């Protein structure tokens, strides 16, 4: 059959109603294929790319064409991640953000690539905990006082090659604007006397050890703009 014999107008008209479904199916298939390839990567390979990406954030940021027209810090972060993923520069690297660098919009975009992210929560954040909504700091204090055994000791490999330990509690919770995510409450002191670190991630299957180790490769506000007034207070 010759191409000129095909009535393309009739063909596209007949499939027009489910054409968006075909496109969405193709995009979903590409996302799943990328996720399968990433699952084959060892944590060591992932950490290596995350370390390289962390060290090149400043360099990559200056190459963004919209850098000067993007004054807000969170917009700079979004633009950079979007550029990295479009160019597929670090296909095995996940993303880790301190403080308020992570937004629901950015989290959704990263999840759309099949990758994982880790963010930081302030102690003032309210979460639904066993019924009522409570401040995260109060939840951690209650766990420390009434259920210290719920913290598990994990061994960590630091960037300088030394081994350390941390006391880690994890649980899957629901967060406004993010949905169901894994919460991590971590202490460096065995008696839980230090101020806890609050992290959350879309990697619901990750253990606390992997989440805390990945935290070493976080992006900080200083990487983008020292003292940027657009970055709100942590508390």
ChimeraX commands (.cxc) that place a marker at each C-alpha (Angstrom):
marker #1 position 0.00,0.00,0.00 radius 0.5
marker #1 position 1.28,3.40,-0.97 radius 0.5
marker #1 position 1.36,6.18,1.59 radius 0.5
marker #1 position -0.66,8.49,-0.66 radius 0.5
marker #1 position -3.47,5.92,-0.61 radius 0.5
marker #1 position -3.96,6.30,3.17 radius 0.5
marker #1 position -6.56,8.80,4.33 radius 0.5
marker #1 position -4.60,10.28,7.24 radius 0.5
marker #1 position -7.35,12.77,8.02 radius 0.5
marker #1 position -9.83,9.95,8.53 radius 0.5
marker #1 position -7.28,7.93,10.50 radius 0.5
marker #1 position -6.48,10.69,13.01 radius 0.5
marker #1 position -10.15,11.53,13.30 radius 0.5
marker #1 position -10.96,7.94,14.22 radius 0.5
marker #1 position -8.34,7.79,16.99 radius 0.5
marker #1 position -8.63,11.39,18.12 radius 0.5
marker #1 position -10.67,10.61,21.22 radius 0.5
marker #1 position -8.03,8.32,22.71 radius 0.5
marker #1 position -4.89,9.92,21.30 radius 0.5
marker #1 position -4.01,11.52,24.70 radius 0.5
marker #1 position -4.22,8.04,26.23 radius 0.5
marker #1 position -1.69,6.71,23.74 radius 0.5
marker #1 position 0.70,9.59,24.47 radius 0.5
marker #1 position 0.31,9.15,28.24 radius 0.5
marker #1 position 0.90,5.42,27.88 radius 0.5
marker #1 position 4.12,6.04,25.98 radius 0.5
marker #1 position 5.39,8.49,28.60 radius 0.5
marker #1 position 4.50,6.06,31.40 radius 0.5
marker #1 position 6.36,3.29,29.60 radius 0.5
marker #1 position 9.48,5.44,29.30 radius 0.5
marker #1 position 9.26,6.36,32.99 radius 0.5
marker #1 position 8.91,2.69,34.01 radius 0.5
marker #1 position 11.85,1.69,31.81 radius 0.5
marker #1 position 14.03,4.35,33.44 radius 0.5
marker #1 position 12.96,3.19,36.89 radius 0.5
marker #1 position 13.85,-0.42,36.07 radius 0.5
marker #1 position 17.32,0.60,34.89 radius 0.5
marker #1 position 17.83,2.65,38.05 radius 0.5
marker #1 position 16.88,-0.29,40.26 radius 0.5
marker #1 position 19.78,-2.20,38.75 radius 0.5
marker #1 position 22.21,0.42,40.03 radius 0.5
marker #1 position 23.86,-0.31,43.37 radius 0.5
marker #1 position 23.68,2.26,46.19 radius 0.5
marker #1 position 27.39,2.89,45.65 radius 0.5
marker #1 position 26.82,3.83,42.01 radius 0.5
marker #1 position 23.93,6.09,43.00 radius 0.5
marker #1 position 26.02,7.81,45.71 radius 0.5
marker #1 position 28.89,8.37,43.27 radius 0.5
marker #1 position 26.64,10.26,40.86 radius 0.5
marker #1 position 24.99,12.16,43.71 radius 0.5
marker #1 position 28.41,13.27,44.98 radius 0.5
marker #1 position 29.45,14.42,41.50 radius 0.5
marker #1 position 26.17,16.26,41.02 radius 0.5
marker #1 position 26.49,17.91,44.44 radius 0.5
marker #1 position 29.95,19.21,43.56 radius 0.5
marker #1 position 28.78,20.64,40.23 radius 0.5
marker #1 position 25.60,22.44,41.32 radius 0.5
marker #1 position 27.22,25.88,41.14 radius 0.5
marker #1 position 28.74,25.21,37.73 radius 0.5
marker #1 position 25.49,23.86,36.28 radius 0.5
marker #1 position 23.51,26.74,37.72 radius 0.5
marker #1 position 25.58,29.37,35.91 radius 0.5
marker #1 position 24.91,27.62,32.61 radius 0.5
marker #1 position 21.15,28.05,32.89 radius 0.5
marker #1 position 19.96,30.62,30.31 radius 0.5
marker #1 position 17.18,31.84,32.65 radius 0.5
marker #1 position 19.48,32.23,35.65 radius 0.5
marker #1 position 19.34,36.03,35.78 radius 0.5
marker #1 position 15.58,36.18,35.26 radius 0.5
marker #1 position 14.88,33.70,38.08 radius 0.5
marker #1 position 15.25,35.64,41.34 radius 0.5
marker #1 position 13.55,33.23,43.72 radius 0.5
marker #1 position 15.71,30.47,45.16 radius 0.5
marker #1 position 13.04,27.77,44.85 radius 0.5
marker #1 position 12.61,28.68,41.17 radius 0.5
marker #1 position 16.36,28.37,40.61 radius 0.5
marker #1 position 16.35,24.92,42.17 radius 0.5
marker #1 position 13.40,23.82,40.05 radius 0.5
marker #1 position 14.96,25.16,36.84 radius 0.5
marker #1 position 18.25,23.41,37.57 radius 0.5
marker #1 position 16.68,20.02,38.31 radius 0.5
marker #1 position 14.49,20.33,35.23 radius 0.5
marker #1 position 17.55,21.12,33.09 radius 0.5
marker #1 position 19.52,18.19,34.52 radius 0.5
marker #1 position 16.71,15.73,33.88 radius 0.5
marker #1 position 16.02,17.03,30.38 radius 0.5
marker #1 position 19.68,16.51,29.48 radius 0.5
marker #1 position 19.86,13.20,31.41 radius 0.5
marker #1 position 23.18,14.26,32.93 radius 0.5
marker #1 position 23.06,12.10,36.06 radius 0.5
marker #1 position 20.62,9.27,35.31 radius 0.5
marker #1 position 21.35,7.33,38.52 radius 0.5
marker #1 position 21.41,10.25,40.97 radius 0.5
marker #1 position 18.58,10.94,43.39 radius 0.5
marker #1 position 17.97,14.40,44.87 radius 0.5
marker #1 position 18.43,15.55,48.47 radius 0.5
marker #1 position 17.46,19.04,49.67 radius 0.5
marker #1 position 17.96,20.84,52.95 radius 0.5
marker #1 position 15.38,23.07,54.60 radius 0.5
marker #1 position 12.88,24.70,52.22 radius 0.5
marker #1 position 14.58,23.97,48.90 radius 0.5
marker #1 position 12.05,21.21,48.21 radius 0.5
marker #1 position 8.52,22.19,47.18 radius 0.5
marker #1 position 5.51,20.03,46.23 radius 0.5
marker #1 position 5.92,21.16,42.62 radius 0.5
marker #1 position 9.56,20.09,42.55 radius 0.5
marker #1 position 8.78,16.79,44.30 radius 0.5
marker #1 position 6.11,15.99,41.72 radius 0.5
marker #1 position 8.44,16.77,38.84 radius 0.5
marker #1 position 11.18,14.50,40.24 radius 0.5
marker #1 position 8.71,11.69,40.85 radius 0.5
marker #1 position 7.64,12.00,37.23 radius 0.5
marker #1 position 11.16,11.00,36.17 radius 0.5
marker #1 position 11.02,7.84,38.27 radius 0.5
marker #1 position 13.61,9.13,40.73 radius 0.5
marker #1 position 13.60,9.57,44.50 radius 0.5
marker #1 position 14.03,12.68,46.61 radius 0.5
marker #1 position 14.71,13.49,50.27 radius 0.5
marker #1 position 13.65,16.70,51.97 radius 0.5
marker #1 position 13.95,18.23,55.42 radius 0.5
marker #1 position 11.07,19.17,57.70 radius 0.5
marker #1 position 11.07,21.79,60.47 radius 0.5
marker #1 position 10.04,20.79,63.97 radius 0.5
marker #1 position 7.10,23.20,63.68 radius 0.5
marker #1 position 5.54,21.20,60.82 radius 0.5
marker #1 position 2.18,19.70,61.77 radius 0.5
marker #1 position 1.51,16.09,60.85 radius 0.5
marker #1 position -1.39,13.74,61.44 radius 0.5
marker #1 position -0.09,11.39,64.11 radius 0.5
marker #1 position -2.30,8.59,65.43 radius 0.5
marker #1 position -5.41,10.69,64.97 radius 0.5
marker #1 position -4.93,14.40,65.78 radius 0.5
marker #1 position -2.66,16.86,64.02 radius 0.5
marker #1 position 0.47,17.60,66.06 radius 0.5
marker #1 position 3.72,19.51,65.72 radius 0.5
marker #1 position 6.55,17.25,64.61 radius 0.5
marker #1 position 8.78,18.42,67.47 radius 0.5
marker #1 position 6.20,17.34,70.03 radius 0.5
marker #1 position 5.84,13.94,68.37 radius 0.5
marker #1 position 9.61,13.41,68.55 radius 0.5
marker #1 position 9.74,14.48,72.21 radius 0.5
marker #1 position 6.95,12.06,73.11 radius 0.5
marker #1 position 8.70,9.20,71.32 radius 0.5
marker #1 position 11.92,10.01,73.13 radius 0.5
marker #1 position 10.18,9.92,76.51 radius 0.5
marker #1 position 7.71,7.07,76.11 radius 0.5
marker #1 position 9.12,4.85,73.33 radius 0.5
marker #1 position 12.91,5.21,73.13 radius 0.5
marker #1 position 13.07,1.58,72.03 radius 0.5
marker #1 position 11.34,2.55,68.78 radius 0.5
marker #1 position 14.63,4.15,67.63 radius 0.5
marker #1 position 16.92,1.70,65.87 radius 0.5
marker #1 position 20.71,1.97,65.92 radius 0.5
marker #1 position 22.09,2.05,62.38 radius 0.5
marker #1 position 25.68,2.08,61.15 radius 0.5
marker #1 position 26.59,4.84,58.72 radius 0.5
marker #1 position 29.48,5.33,56.33 radius 0.5
marker #1 position 30.61,8.97,56.37 radius 0.5
marker #1 position 32.03,10.76,53.34 radius 0.5
marker #1 position 35.49,10.74,54.92 radius 0.5
marker #1 position 35.37,6.96,55.19 radius 0.5
marker #1 position 34.77,6.74,58.94 radius 0.5
marker #1 position 31.95,4.73,60.47 radius 0.5
marker #1 position 29.40,6.35,62.76 radius 0.5
marker #1 position 26.05,5.40,64.24 radius 0.5
marker #1 position 22.67,7.10,64.52 radius 0.5
marker #1 position 19.39,6.41,66.28 radius 0.5
marker #1 position 16.67,6.31,63.66 radius 0.5
marker #1 position 12.89,6.09,63.72 radius 0.5
marker #1 position 10.89,5.76,60.49 radius 0.5
marker #1 position 7.22,5.58,59.65 radius 0.5
marker #1 position 5.03,6.09,56.61 radius 0.5
marker #1 position 2.77,9.12,57.12 radius 0.5
marker #1 position 0.51,11.40,55.09 radius 0.5
marker #1 position 1.68,14.97,54.51 radius 0.5
marker #1 position -0.40,17.79,53.11 radius 0.5
marker #1 position 0.55,18.62,49.49 radius 0.5
marker #1 position 2.90,15.61,49.28 radius 0.5
marker #1 position 0.75,12.58,50.01 radius 0.5
marker #1 position 2.04,9.42,51.68 radius 0.5
marker #1 position 5.77,9.65,52.36 radius 0.5
marker #1 position 8.31,8.08,54.69 radius 0.5
marker #1 position 9.22,10.14,57.75 radius 0.5
marker #1 position 12.63,9.83,59.41 radius 0.5
marker #1 position 13.51,11.11,62.88 radius 0.5
marker #1 position 17.23,10.77,63.58 radius 0.5
marker #1 position 19.49,11.41,66.59 radius 0.5
marker #1 position 23.28,11.24,66.68 radius 0.5
marker #1 position 23.41,10.60,70.42 radius 0.5
marker #1 position 22.60,7.14,71.74 radius 0.5
marker #1 position 20.53,8.61,74.61 radius 0.5
marker #1 position 18.51,10.77,72.18 radius 0.5
marker #1 position 19.59,13.92,74.02 radius 0.5
marker #1 position 20.51,15.91,70.89 radius 0.5
marker #1 position 18.12,17.84,68.66 radius 0.5
marker #1 position 16.56,15.46,66.11 radius 0.5
marker #1 position 16.84,15.70,62.35 radius 0.5
marker #1 position 13.53,15.41,60.49 radius 0.5
marker #1 position 13.60,14.06,56.93 radius 0.5
marker #1 position 10.98,12.75,54.54 radius 0.5
marker #1 position 11.16,10.96,51.20 radius 0.5
marker #1 position 9.06,9.47,48.43 radius 0.5
marker #1 position 11.18,6.30,48.68 radius 0.5
marker #1 position 8.72,4.42,50.88 radius 0.5
marker #1 position 10.78,1.21,50.68 radius 0.5
marker #1 position 14.09,2.73,51.85 radius 0.5
marker #1 position 15.47,1.88,55.27 radius 0.5
marker #1 position 16.52,4.63,57.66 radius 0.5
marker #1 position 20.20,3.84,57.10 radius 0.5
marker #1 position 20.06,4.57,53.39 radius 0.5
marker #1 position 18.08,7.77,53.90 radius 0.5
marker #1 position 20.55,9.14,56.46 radius 0.5
marker #1 position 23.55,8.18,54.33 radius 0.5
marker #1 position 22.00,9.90,51.30 radius 0.5
marker #1 position 21.49,13.03,53.42 radius 0.5
marker #1 position 25.24,13.66,53.15 radius 0.5
marker #1 position 24.74,14.54,49.46 radius 0.5
marker #1 position 22.15,17.25,50.09 radius 0.5
marker #1 position 21.88,20.52,48.23 radius 0.5
marker #1 position 22.14,23.59,50.46 radius 0.5
marker #1 position 20.94,27.16,50.03 radius 0.5
marker #1 position 24.56,28.35,50.03 radius 0.5
marker #1 position 25.11,26.50,46.75 radius 0.5
marker #1 position 22.68,28.88,45.05 radius 0.5
marker #1 position 22.87,32.24,46.76 radius 0.5
marker #1 position 24.47,33.15,50.04 radius 0.5
marker #1 position 21.90,34.75,52.32 radius 0.5
marker #1 position 19.12,34.73,49.71 radius 0.5
marker #1 position 16.18,36.56,51.31 radius 0.5
marker #1 position 13.72,34.41,49.35 radius 0.5
marker #1 position 14.59,31.43,51.54 radius 0.5
marker #1 position 12.23,31.42,54.52 radius 0.5
marker #1 position 13.27,30.55,58.05 radius 0.5
marker #1 position 13.46,26.87,58.88 radius 0.5
marker #1 position 11.12,27.24,61.84 radius 0.5
marker link #1:1,2 radius 0.2
marker link #1:2,3 radius 0.2
marker link #1:3,4 radius 0.2
marker link #1:4,5 radius 0.2
marker link #1:5,6 radius 0.2
marker link #1:6,7 radius 0.2
marker link #1:7,8 radius 0.2
marker link #1:8,9 radius 0.2
marker link #1:9,10 radius 0.2
marker link #1:10,11 radius 0.2
marker link #1:11,12 radius 0.2
marker link #1:12,13 radius 0.2
marker link #1:13,14 radius 0.2
marker link #1:14,15 radius 0.2
marker link #1:15,16 radius 0.2
marker link #1:16,17 radius 0.2
marker link #1:17,18 radius 0.2
marker link #1:18,19 radius 0.2
marker link #1:19,20 radius 0.2
marker link #1:20,21 radius 0.2
marker link #1:21,22 radius 0.2
marker link #1:22,23 radius 0.2
marker link #1:23,24 radius 0.2
marker link #1:24,25 radius 0.2
marker link #1:25,26 radius 0.2
marker link #1:26,27 radius 0.2
marker link #1:27,28 radius 0.2
marker link #1:28,29 radius 0.2
marker link #1:29,30 radius 0.2
marker link #1:30,31 radius 0.2
marker link #1:31,32 radius 0.2
marker link #1:32,33 radius 0.2
marker link #1:33,34 radius 0.2
marker link #1:34,35 radius 0.2
marker link #1:35,36 radius 0.2
marker link #1:36,37 radius 0.2
marker link #1:37,38 radius 0.2
marker link #1:38,39 radius 0.2
marker link #1:39,40 radius 0.2
marker link #1:40,41 radius 0.2
marker link #1:41,42 radius 0.2
marker link #1:42,43 radius 0.2
marker link #1:43,44 radius 0.2
marker link #1:44,45 radius 0.2
marker link #1:45,46 radius 0.2
marker link #1:46,47 radius 0.2
marker link #1:47,48 radius 0.2
marker link #1:48,49 radius 0.2
marker link #1:49,50 radius 0.2
marker link #1:50,51 radius 0.2
marker link #1:51,52 radius 0.2
marker link #1:52,53 radius 0.2
marker link #1:53,54 radius 0.2
marker link #1:54,55 radius 0.2
marker link #1:55,56 radius 0.2
marker link #1:56,57 radius 0.2
marker link #1:57,58 radius 0.2
marker link #1:58,59 radius 0.2
marker link #1:59,60 radius 0.2
marker link #1:60,61 radius 0.2
marker link #1:61,62 radius 0.2
marker link #1:62,63 radius 0.2
marker link #1:63,64 radius 0.2
marker link #1:64,65 radius 0.2
marker link #1:65,66 radius 0.2
marker link #1:66,67 radius 0.2
marker link #1:67,68 radius 0.2
marker link #1:68,69 radius 0.2
marker link #1:69,70 radius 0.2
marker link #1:70,71 radius 0.2
marker link #1:71,72 radius 0.2
marker link #1:72,73 radius 0.2
marker link #1:73,74 radius 0.2
marker link #1:74,75 radius 0.2
marker link #1:75,76 radius 0.2
marker link #1:76,77 radius 0.2
marker link #1:77,78 radius 0.2
marker link #1:78,79 radius 0.2
marker link #1:79,80 radius 0.2
marker link #1:80,81 radius 0.2
marker link #1:81,82 radius 0.2
marker link #1:82,83 radius 0.2
marker link #1:83,84 radius 0.2
marker link #1:84,85 radius 0.2
marker link #1:85,86 radius 0.2
marker link #1:86,87 radius 0.2
marker link #1:87,88 radius 0.2
marker link #1:88,89 radius 0.2
marker link #1:89,90 radius 0.2
marker link #1:90,91 radius 0.2
marker link #1:91,92 radius 0.2
marker link #1:92,93 radius 0.2
marker link #1:93,94 radius 0.2
marker link #1:94,95 radius 0.2
marker link #1:95,96 radius 0.2
marker link #1:96,97 radius 0.2
marker link #1:97,98 radius 0.2
marker link #1:98,99 radius 0.2
marker link #1:99,100 radius 0.2
marker link #1:100,101 radius 0.2
marker link #1:101,102 radius 0.2
marker link #1:102,103 radius 0.2
marker link #1:103,104 radius 0.2
marker link #1:104,105 radius 0.2
marker link #1:105,106 radius 0.2
marker link #1:106,107 radius 0.2
marker link #1:107,108 radius 0.2
marker link #1:108,109 radius 0.2
marker link #1:109,110 radius 0.2
marker link #1:110,111 radius 0.2
marker link #1:111,112 radius 0.2
marker link #1:112,113 radius 0.2
marker link #1:113,114 radius 0.2
marker link #1:114,115 radius 0.2
marker link #1:115,116 radius 0.2
marker link #1:116,117 radius 0.2
marker link #1:117,118 radius 0.2
marker link #1:118,119 radius 0.2
marker link #1:119,120 radius 0.2
marker link #1:120,121 radius 0.2
marker link #1:121,122 radius 0.2
marker link #1:122,123 radius 0.2
marker link #1:123,124 radius 0.2
marker link #1:124,125 radius 0.2
marker link #1:125,126 radius 0.2
marker link #1:126,127 radius 0.2
marker link #1:127,128 radius 0.2
marker link #1:128,129 radius 0.2
marker link #1:129,130 radius 0.2
marker link #1:130,131 radius 0.2
marker link #1:131,132 radius 0.2
marker link #1:132,133 radius 0.2
marker link #1:133,134 radius 0.2
marker link #1:134,135 radius 0.2
marker link #1:135,136 radius 0.2
marker link #1:136,137 radius 0.2
marker link #1:137,138 radius 0.2
marker link #1:138,139 radius 0.2
marker link #1:139,140 radius 0.2
marker link #1:140,141 radius 0.2
marker link #1:141,142 radius 0.2
marker link #1:142,143 radius 0.2
marker link #1:143,144 radius 0.2
marker link #1:144,145 radius 0.2
marker link #1:145,146 radius 0.2
marker link #1:146,147 radius 0.2
marker link #1:147,148 radius 0.2
marker link #1:148,149 radius 0.2
marker link #1:149,150 radius 0.2
marker link #1:150,151 radius 0.2
marker link #1:151,152 radius 0.2
marker link #1:152,153 radius 0.2
marker link #1:153,154 radius 0.2
marker link #1:154,155 radius 0.2
marker link #1:155,156 radius 0.2
marker link #1:156,157 radius 0.2
marker link #1:157,158 radius 0.2
marker link #1:158,159 radius 0.2
marker link #1:159,160 radius 0.2
marker link #1:160,161 radius 0.2
marker link #1:161,162 radius 0.2
marker link #1:162,163 radius 0.2
marker link #1:163,164 radius 0.2
marker link #1:164,165 radius 0.2
marker link #1:165,166 radius 0.2
marker link #1:166,167 radius 0.2
marker link #1:167,168 radius 0.2
marker link #1:168,169 radius 0.2
marker link #1:169,170 radius 0.2
marker link #1:170,171 radius 0.2
marker link #1:171,172 radius 0.2
marker link #1:172,173 radius 0.2
marker link #1:173,174 radius 0.2
marker link #1:174,175 radius 0.2
marker link #1:175,176 radius 0.2
marker link #1:176,177 radius 0.2
marker link #1:177,178 radius 0.2
marker link #1:178,179 radius 0.2
marker link #1:179,180 radius 0.2
marker link #1:180,181 radius 0.2
marker link #1:181,182 radius 0.2
marker link #1:182,183 radius 0.2
marker link #1:183,184 radius 0.2
marker link #1:184,185 radius 0.2
marker link #1:185,186 radius 0.2
marker link #1:186,187 radius 0.2
marker link #1:187,188 radius 0.2
marker link #1:188,189 radius 0.2
marker link #1:189,190 radius 0.2
marker link #1:190,191 radius 0.2
marker link #1:191,192 radius 0.2
marker link #1:192,193 radius 0.2
marker link #1:193,194 radius 0.2
marker link #1:194,195 radius 0.2
marker link #1:195,196 radius 0.2
marker link #1:196,197 radius 0.2
marker link #1:197,198 radius 0.2
marker link #1:198,199 radius 0.2
marker link #1:199,200 radius 0.2
marker link #1:200,201 radius 0.2
marker link #1:201,202 radius 0.2
marker link #1:202,203 radius 0.2
marker link #1:203,204 radius 0.2
marker link #1:204,205 radius 0.2
marker link #1:205,206 radius 0.2
marker link #1:206,207 radius 0.2
marker link #1:207,208 radius 0.2
marker link #1:208,209 radius 0.2
marker link #1:209,210 radius 0.2
marker link #1:210,211 radius 0.2
marker link #1:211,212 radius 0.2
marker link #1:212,213 radius 0.2
marker link #1:213,214 radius 0.2
marker link #1:214,215 radius 0.2
marker link #1:215,216 radius 0.2
marker link #1:216,217 radius 0.2
marker link #1:217,218 radius 0.2
marker link #1:218,219 radius 0.2
marker link #1:219,220 radius 0.2
marker link #1:220,221 radius 0.2
marker link #1:221,222 radius 0.2
marker link #1:222,223 radius 0.2
marker link #1:223,224 radius 0.2
marker link #1:224,225 radius 0.2
marker link #1:225,226 radius 0.2
marker link #1:226,227 radius 0.2
marker link #1:227,228 radius 0.2
marker link #1:228,229 radius 0.2
marker link #1:229,230 radius 0.2
marker link #1:230,231 radius 0.2
marker link #1:231,232 radius 0.2
marker link #1:232,233 radius 0.2
marker link #1:233,234 radius 0.2
marker link #1:234,235 radius 0.2
view
